[in-house]
Amino acid sequence: MRIGVQVRAQDPVSEAGVRAQLHGRADLHVLPPVTQAQPDVLVCVVDRIGEQAITAIRTFRGTGTPKIVLVAASSDDADLVGAVEVGVCAILRRADTSAERLIAVIHGANRGEGTLPGDVLGSLLHQVGHMQRTVLAPRGLHLSGLSDRELDVLRLVAEGFHTAEIARKMAYSERTVKNVLHDVTARLGLRNRTHAVAYALRHGLI
């Protein structure tokens, strides 16, 4: 099955150039610029990953476009984090992107894989580490957004303890334990405490 690809760029020359690189491939179906069809992968070509590009990507995501490959000439650390936050699954530097490389990344994105240049990944890891050290840790939070207390409660739920038992072990009231579980499920959009435990286990939090 061919991958449906749509190309969007900030200027018509770049858009035409990328479309020409992808056109004629048996494994790709390059959709027209204006179409009602939903692409499998959207390729966005920008000069810089700035606020304008991130706003456009957020708009594309709002229409249901699932996977976005971003090809950019330049970026800074804050822009990289912003692009990842709005759902970009692959970032490529325009100067380093051949047709073969772009096609390989499109296939990877369609399979749900992420792609970042090595130094971009290093910048993101640095940003994440800085956020953990300076913003989250002083507030007793982890990158998951969960506090030590919330993780301890989930850990005890996972071990099979009931609310009253957890309250005794942690020297809390039962109401406090219930409030902690309610806050976690509401904040993460989970259905119940079982779902919360499954989420924590799946993400390696407990």
TAQUI-V373322 format. One record per helix or strand of 3 or more residues. SS is the DSSP state (A for helix, B for strand). FROM is the first residue (numbers start at 1). TO is the last residue. If there is no record, write none. Layout:
SS/FROM/TO
SS/FROM/TO
//
This chain:
B/3/9
A/12/22
B/28/30
B/41/48
A/51/62
B/67/74
A/77/85
B/88/93
A/94/96
A/99/110
A/118/139
A/148/158
A/163/170
A/174/188
A/193/202
//
